[in-house]
Amino acid sequence: MTEGRELDTGRAAPDGRLSVVATVTDGTHVLTVTGEIDHHTGDQLRRALDVTGTARPRIVIDMSRVTFMDSTGVNILIAAYQAVTGADGWIRLAGPTDSVLYVLHIVGVDDIIECHPTLNEALAA
């Protein structure tokens, strides 16, 4: 994750289903995810969440534009949580849509990763 500059980790997928844009706000990495997170598009999000070599990473994932997420997304979020907390950092989710929040709740991800209604609330927490 690169400090202080905007990084588009790969425009929308060839089928136009996922876009991940990374920015930094007050030292916190913000990933704005748009589209569907599934086994066809998940690698893009996985790469954006790679914290290798980052000391005490702080990440907020803005999920307000995610229209669908399957178990691939759940697994990516759990792996990211483990990597980030293992590096003495934290990860938060912002504005998950109702359908995504439902998935997070059913599998219990919302019990381990903080979910906030808005990006501003996630950044301020």
TADABEL-V28423 format. One record per residue. N is the residue number from 0. OMEGA is omega in degrees with one decimal (NA if undefined). D_CENTER is the distance of its C-alpha to the mean C-alpha in Angstrom with 2 decimals. Layout:
{{N:OMEGA:D_CENTER} {N:OMEGA:D_CENTER}}
This chain:
{{0:-174.8:12.70} {1:-178.5:15.48} {2:167.4:16.60} {3:176.4:17.99} {4:179.4:17.42} {5:-178.5:15.35} {6:173.1:14.20} {7:-173.0:13.70} {8:177.2:12.56} {9:178.2:14.88} {10:178.2:15.83} {11:177.2:15.58} {12:-177.9:16.40} {13:179.3:20.21} {14:176.5:20.35} {15:-171.7:18.25} {16:-179.3:15.65} {17:173.7:12.28} {18:176.2:11.46} {19:177.8:8.73} {20:-178.6:10.20} {21:174.5:9.71} {22:176.8:12.01} {23:177.2:13.32} {24:179.7:14.70} {25:177.2:17.24} {26:178.4:15.87} {27:177.3:12.28} {28:-180.0:9.71} {29:175.8:7.96} {30:176.5:5.69} {31:-174.2:7.36} {32:-179.8:6.94} {33:175.4:10.46} {34:-174.8:12.36} {35:176.0:12.39} {36:179.6:10.35} {37:-176.2:13.33} {38:177.1:15.44} {39:-172.5:16.45} {40:-171.6:13.19} {41:-178.2:10.85} {42:179.0:12.12} {43:177.9:10.73} {44:179.2:7.03} {45:179.0:8.73} {46:-179.0:10.64} {47:-178.9:8.17} {48:-179.5:6.93} {49:-177.8:10.69} {50:179.7:12.15} {51:178.4:15.66} {52:179.3:18.18} {53:178.4:16.08} {54:176.7:17.91} {55:-178.4:16.31} {56:174.2:12.77} {57:-174.0:11.17} {58:169.5:7.50} {59:176.7:6.36} {60:176.9:3.47} {61:-175.8:6.46} {62:-175.9:6.97} {63:179.8:10.66} {64:178.0:11.45} {65:-175.4:10.20} {66:-178.1:13.67} {67:173.8:13.46} {68:177.0:11.64} {69:-176.5:13.91} {70:175.9:14.24} {71:178.7:12.59} {72:177.5:9.13} {73:-179.6:10.41} {74:177.6:11.66} {75:-179.8:8.69} {76:179.3:6.90} {77:178.2:10.46} {78:178.3:11.15} {79:177.6:8.40} {80:-179.5:9.79} {81:179.9:13.18} {82:-176.8:12.87} {83:179.3:11.63} {84:175.2:14.21} {85:177.5:16.66} {86:179.2:16.55} {87:179.1:17.29} {88:176.9:14.02} {89:179.0:11.61} {90:179.0:8.06} {91:175.8:7.80} {92:-179.2:6.55} {93:171.1:8.63} {94:178.4:10.97} {95:177.7:10.14} {96:-177.8:13.15} {97:-178.0:16.01} {98:178.2:15.72} {99:178.6:12.11} {100:177.5:13.14} {101:178.1:16.21} {102:180.0:14.62} {103:-179.1:12.59} {104:-177.9:15.96} {105:-177.1:18.14} {106:175.0:16.64} {107:178.6:16.20} {108:179.6:12.53} {109:174.7:13.00} {110:-178.5:15.76} {111:177.7:13.91} {112:179.6:10.59} {113:175.2:11.63} {114:179.8:11.01} {115:-177.4:12.56} {116:-176.6:14.22} {117:176.3:13.50} {118:-179.3:11.65} {119:179.0:14.96} {120:178.0:15.24} {121:179.4:11.96} {122:-176.0:13.19} {123:-174.2:16.66} {124:NA:16.22}}
